[in-house]
Amino acid sequence: RPYFLWDYDLTEEDVQTLLRTGDEETRIWLASRILESARYADVWRYLSLAELRVLFPHLKLKPPVREAWAYA
């Protein structure tokens, strides 16, 4: 189970599948969780820059996290 999803029973494969084929709400939730809780280097194992640019306006992030990622 990915360390940033300690409270969900999802495998690495589940996360990859949900990010690629999940509905928009699921992809937004998961991308938000990754940006909030994963290490910077690990973010890029799950999300591409292009995907992040599309999802970013819709992500539910804490204000300091949003600000940090807006300039990353």
KOLRO-693635 format. One record per atom (N, C-alpha, C): residue in three letters; x, y, z; atom name. Coordinates in Angstrom, 1 decimal. Each point is the difference from the previous one (the first is absolute). Layout:
+-----+--------+--------+--------+------+
: res :     c1 :     c2 :     c3 : atom :
+-----+--------+--------+--------+------+
: Ala :      X :      Y :      Z :   CA :
...
+-----+--------+--------+--------+------+
END
This chain:
+-----+--------+--------+--------+------+
: res :     c1 :     c2 :     c3 : atom :
+-----+--------+--------+--------+------+
: Arg :    0.9 :   -1.2 :    0.0 :    N :
: Arg :   -0.9 :    1.2 :    0.0 :   CA :
: Arg :    0.9 :    1.2 :    0.0 :    C :
: Pro :   -0.3 :    1.0 :   -0.8 :    N :
: Pro :    0.8 :    1.3 :   -0.1 :   CA :
: Pro :   -0.1 :    0.7 :    1.4 :    C :
: Tyr :    1.1 :    0.5 :    0.5 :    N :
: Tyr :    0.1 :    0.6 :    1.3 :   CA :
: Tyr :   -0.9 :    1.2 :    0.2 :    C :
: Phe :   -0.3 :    0.7 :   -1.1 :    N :
: Phe :   -0.9 :    1.1 :    0.1 :   CA :
: Phe :   -1.4 :   -0.3 :    0.0 :    C :
: Leu :   -0.3 :   -1.3 :   -0.1 :    N :
: Leu :   -1.4 :   -0.5 :    0.1 :   CA :
: Leu :   -0.1 :   -1.0 :    1.2 :    C :
: Trp :    0.6 :    0.4 :    1.1 :    N :
: Trp :    0.0 :   -0.9 :    1.2 :   CA :
: Trp :   -1.4 :   -0.4 :    0.4 :    C :
: Asp :   -1.0 :    0.8 :   -0.3 :    N :
: Asp :   -1.3 :   -0.3 :    0.6 :   CA :
: Asp :   -1.0 :   -0.6 :   -1.1 :    C :
: Tyr :    0.6 :   -0.4 :   -1.1 :    N :
: Tyr :   -0.8 :   -0.7 :   -1.1 :   CA :
: Tyr :    0.7 :   -1.3 :   -0.3 :    C :
: Asp :   -0.8 :   -1.0 :   -0.4 :    N :
: Asp :    0.6 :   -1.3 :   -0.4 :   CA :
: Asp :    0.1 :    0.0 :   -1.5 :    C :
: Leu :    1.0 :    0.8 :   -0.5 :    N :
: Leu :    0.2 :    0.1 :   -1.5 :   CA :
: Leu :    1.5 :   -0.4 :   -0.2 :    C :
: Thr :    0.2 :   -0.8 :   -1.1 :    N :
: Thr :    1.3 :   -0.4 :   -0.4 :   CA :
: Thr :    0.6 :    1.1 :   -1.0 :    C :
: Glu :    1.3 :   -0.1 :   -0.2 :    N :
: Glu :    0.6 :    0.8 :   -1.0 :   CA :
: Glu :   -0.7 :   -0.1 :   -1.4 :    C :
: Glu :   -0.3 :   -1.2 :   -0.3 :    N :
: Glu :   -0.8 :   -0.2 :   -1.3 :   CA :
: Glu :   -1.3 :    0.6 :    0.0 :    C :
: Asp :   -0.7 :   -0.1 :    1.2 :    N :
: Asp :   -1.3 :    0.7 :    0.1 :   CA :
: Asp :    0.1 :    1.5 :   -0.2 :    C :
: Val :    1.0 :    0.6 :    0.6 :    N :
: Val :    0.2 :    1.4 :   -0.1 :   CA :
: Val :    0.2 :    0.4 :   -1.5 :    C :
: Gln :    0.9 :   -0.7 :   -0.7 :    N :
: Gln :    0.3 :    0.3 :   -1.4 :   CA :
: Gln :   -1.2 :   -0.2 :   -0.8 :    C :
: Thr :   -0.8 :   -1.0 :    0.2 :    N :
: Thr :   -1.2 :   -0.2 :   -0.8 :   CA :
: Thr :   -1.0 :    1.1 :    0.3 :    C :
: Leu :   -0.2 :    0.3 :    1.2 :    N :
: Leu :   -1.0 :    1.1 :    0.3 :   CA :
: Leu :    0.4 :    1.3 :   -0.6 :    C :
: Leu :    1.3 :    0.3 :    0.0 :    N :
: Leu :    0.5 :    1.3 :   -0.6 :   CA :
: Leu :   -0.2 :    0.0 :   -1.5 :    C :
: Arg :    0.0 :   -1.1 :   -0.6 :    N :
: Arg :   -0.1 :   -0.1 :   -1.5 :   CA :
: Arg :   -1.4 :   -0.2 :   -0.5 :    C :
: Thr :   -0.8 :   -0.8 :    0.8 :    N :
: Thr :   -1.4 :   -0.3 :   -0.5 :   CA :
: Thr :   -1.1 :    0.3 :    0.9 :    C :
: Gly :    0.3 :    0.6 :    1.2 :    N :
: Gly :   -1.0 :    0.3 :    1.0 :   CA :
: Gly :   -0.8 :    1.2 :   -0.5 :    C :
: Asp :   -1.2 :    0.2 :    0.6 :    N :
: Asp :   -0.8 :    1.2 :   -0.4 :   CA :
: Asp :    0.7 :    1.3 :    0.5 :    C :
: Glu :   -0.4 :    1.1 :   -0.4 :    N :
: Glu :    0.7 :    1.3 :    0.3 :   CA :
: Glu :    0.1 :    0.2 :    1.5 :    C :
: Glu :   -1.1 :   -0.2 :    0.7 :    N :
: Glu :    0.0 :    0.2 :    1.5 :   CA :
: Glu :    1.1 :   -0.9 :    0.6 :    C :
: Thr :    0.1 :   -1.2 :   -0.4 :    N :
: Thr :    1.0 :   -0.9 :    0.6 :   CA :
: Thr :    1.4 :    0.5 :   -0.3 :    C :
: Arg :    0.2 :    0.4 :   -1.3 :    N :
: Arg :    1.4 :    0.4 :   -0.4 :   CA :
: Arg :    0.3 :    1.3 :    0.8 :    C :
: Ile :   -0.9 :    0.9 :    0.2 :    N :
: Ile :    0.2 :    1.2 :    0.7 :   CA :
: Ile :    0.3 :   -0.3 :    1.5 :    C :
: Trp :   -0.7 :   -0.9 :    0.6 :    N :
: Trp :    0.2 :   -0.4 :    1.4 :   CA :
: Trp :    1.4 :   -0.6 :    0.1 :    C :
: Leu :    0.4 :   -0.9 :   -0.9 :    N :
: Leu :    1.2 :   -0.7 :    0.1 :   CA :
: Leu :    1.2 :    0.9 :   -0.3 :    C :
: Ala :   -0.1 :    0.9 :   -1.0 :    N :
: Ala :    1.1 :    0.9 :   -0.2 :   CA :
: Ala :    0.2 :    1.0 :    1.1 :    C :
: Ser :   -1.1 :    0.4 :    0.6 :    N :
: Ser :    0.1 :    0.9 :    1.2 :   CA :
: Ser :    0.7 :   -0.7 :    1.1 :    C :
: Arg :   -0.4 :   -1.2 :    0.2 :    N :
: Arg :    0.7 :   -0.8 :    1.1 :   CA :
: Arg :    1.5 :   -0.2 :   -0.2 :    C :
: Ile :    0.3 :   -0.2 :   -1.3 :    N :
: Ile :    1.4 :   -0.2 :   -0.3 :   CA :
: Ile :    0.8 :    1.3 :    0.2 :    C :
: Leu :   -0.5 :    1.1 :   -0.4 :    N :
: Leu :    0.7 :    1.3 :    0.1 :   CA :
: Leu :    0.1 :    0.4 :    1.5 :    C :
: Glu :   -1.1 :   -0.3 :    0.8 :    N :
: Glu :    0.0 :    0.3 :    1.4 :   CA :
: Glu :    1.0 :   -0.9 :    0.8 :    C :
: Ser :    0.1 :   -1.3 :   -0.3 :    N :
: Ser :    0.6 :   -0.9 :    0.9 :   CA :
: Ser :    1.3 :   -0.7 :   -0.6 :    C :
: Ala :    0.2 :    0.0 :   -1.3 :    N :
: Ala :    1.1 :   -0.8 :   -0.5 :   CA :
: Ala :    1.3 :    0.9 :   -0.1 :    C :
: Arg :    1.1 :   -0.6 :    0.0 :    N :
: Arg :    1.3 :    0.7 :   -0.1 :   CA :
: Arg :    0.0 :    0.5 :   -1.5 :    C :
: Tyr :    0.7 :    1.2 :   -0.1 :    N :
: Tyr :    0.1 :    0.6 :   -1.3 :   CA :
: Tyr :    0.4 :   -0.9 :   -1.1 :    C :
: Ala :    1.1 :   -0.8 :    0.2 :    N :
: Ala :    0.5 :   -0.9 :   -1.0 :   CA :
: Ala :   -1.1 :   -1.1 :   -0.4 :    C :
: Asp :   -0.8 :   -0.4 :    1.0 :    N :
: Asp :   -0.9 :   -1.0 :   -0.2 :   CA :
: Asp :   -1.3 :    0.5 :   -0.8 :    C :
: Val :   -0.2 :    1.3 :    0.1 :    N :
: Val :   -1.2 :    0.5 :   -0.8 :   CA :
: Val :    0.1 :   -0.4 :   -1.4 :    C :
: Trp :    1.2 :    0.1 :   -0.6 :    N :
: Trp :    0.2 :   -0.2 :   -1.4 :   CA :
: Trp :    0.0 :   -1.4 :   -0.4 :    C :
: Arg :    0.0 :   -0.9 :    1.0 :    N :
: Arg :   -0.3 :   -1.5 :   -0.3 :   CA :
: Arg :   -1.4 :   -0.2 :   -0.4 :    C :
: Tyr :   -0.9 :    0.9 :    0.4 :    N :
: Tyr :   -1.4 :   -0.2 :   -0.1 :   CA :
: Tyr :   -0.7 :    1.0 :   -1.0 :    C :
: Leu :    0.6 :    1.2 :   -0.1 :    N :
: Leu :   -0.6 :    1.1 :   -0.8 :   CA :
: Leu :    1.0 :    0.6 :   -0.9 :    C :
: Ser :   -0.4 :    0.2 :   -1.2 :    N :
: Ser :    0.9 :    0.8 :   -1.0 :   CA :
: Ser :   -0.3 :    1.5 :    0.2 :    C :
: Leu :    0.9 :    0.8 :   -0.5 :    N :
: Leu :   -0.2 :    1.4 :    0.1 :   CA :
: Leu :   -1.3 :    0.4 :   -0.8 :    C :
: Ala :   -0.2 :   -0.6 :   -1.2 :    N :
: Ala :   -1.2 :    0.3 :   -0.8 :   CA :
: Ala :   -1.3 :   -0.4 :    0.8 :    C :
: Glu :    0.0 :   -1.1 :    0.7 :    N :
: Glu :   -1.2 :   -0.4 :    0.8 :   CA :
: Glu :   -0.2 :    1.0 :    1.1 :    C :
: Leu :    1.1 :    0.3 :    0.7 :    N :
: Leu :   -0.1 :    0.9 :    1.1 :   CA :
: Leu :   -0.6 :    1.4 :   -0.4 :    C :
: Arg :    0.5 :    0.5 :   -1.2 :    N :
: Arg :   -0.5 :    1.3 :   -0.5 :   CA :
: Arg :   -1.5 :   -0.1 :   -0.2 :    C :
: Val :   -0.5 :   -1.1 :   -0.5 :    N :
: Val :   -1.5 :   -0.1 :   -0.3 :   CA :
: Val :   -0.7 :   -0.1 :    1.3 :    C :
: Leu :    0.4 :   -0.8 :    0.9 :    N :
: Leu :   -0.7 :   -0.2 :    1.3 :   CA :
: Leu :    0.2 :    1.1 :    1.0 :    C :
: Phe :    1.1 :    0.7 :    0.0 :    N :
: Phe :    0.3 :    1.0 :    1.0 :   CA :
: Phe :   -1.1 :    1.0 :    0.4 :    C :
: Pro :   -0.6 :    0.6 :   -0.9 :    N :
: Pro :   -1.1 :    1.0 :    0.3 :   CA :
: Pro :   -1.1 :   -0.7 :    0.8 :    C :
: His :   -0.2 :   -1.3 :   -0.1 :    N :
: His :   -1.1 :   -0.7 :    0.7 :   CA :
: His :    0.4 :   -0.7 :    1.3 :    C :
: Leu :    1.2 :    0.0 :    0.3 :    N :
: Leu :    0.5 :   -0.7 :    1.2 :   CA :
: Leu :   -0.4 :    0.7 :    1.3 :    C :
: Lys :   -0.3 :   -0.9 :    1.0 :    N :
: Lys :   -0.4 :    0.5 :    1.3 :   CA :
: Lys :    1.2 :    0.0 :    0.9 :    C :
: Leu :    0.7 :    1.1 :    0.0 :    N :
: Leu :    1.3 :    0.0 :    0.8 :   CA :
: Leu :   -0.1 :    1.1 :    1.0 :    C :
: Lys :    0.8 :   -0.2 :    1.1 :    N :
: Lys :    0.1 :    1.0 :    1.0 :   CA :
: Lys :    0.7 :    1.2 :   -0.6 :    C :
: Pro :   -0.3 :    1.2 :    0.4 :    N :
: Pro :    0.6 :    1.2 :   -0.6 :   CA :
: Pro :    1.5 :    0.0 :   -0.1 :    C :
: Pro :    0.7 :   -0.3 :    1.1 :    N :
: Pro :    1.5 :    0.0 :   -0.2 :   CA :
: Pro :    0.5 :   -1.0 :   -1.0 :    C :
: Val :   -0.7 :   -1.2 :   -0.1 :    N :
: Val :    0.4 :   -1.0 :   -0.9 :   CA :
: Val :   -0.2 :    0.5 :   -1.4 :    C :
: Arg :   -1.2 :    0.6 :   -0.3 :    N :
: Arg :   -0.3 :    0.5 :   -1.3 :   CA :
: Arg :    1.0 :    1.0 :   -0.4 :    C :
: Glu :    0.3 :    0.9 :    0.9 :    N :
: Glu :    1.0 :    1.1 :   -0.3 :   CA :
: Glu :    1.3 :   -0.6 :   -0.4 :    C :
: Ala :    0.5 :   -0.9 :    0.8 :    N :
: Ala :    1.3 :   -0.7 :   -0.3 :   CA :
: Ala :    0.0 :   -0.6 :   -1.3 :    C :
: Trp :   -1.1 :   -0.8 :   -0.4 :    N :
: Trp :    0.0 :   -0.7 :   -1.2 :   CA :
: Trp :   -0.2 :    1.0 :   -1.2 :    C :
: Ala :   -0.7 :    1.1 :    0.2 :    N :
: Ala :   -0.2 :    1.0 :   -1.1 :   CA :
: Ala :    1.3 :    0.5 :   -0.5 :    C :
: Tyr :    1.0 :    0.0 :    0.9 :    N :
: Tyr :    1.3 :    0.6 :   -0.4 :   CA :
: Tyr :    1.1 :   -1.1 :   -0.2 :    C :
: Ala :   -0.4 :   -1.3 :    0.1 :    N :
: Ala :    0.9 :   -1.1 :   -0.2 :   CA :
: Ala :    0.3 :   -0.2 :   -1.4 :    C :
+-----+--------+--------+--------+------+
END
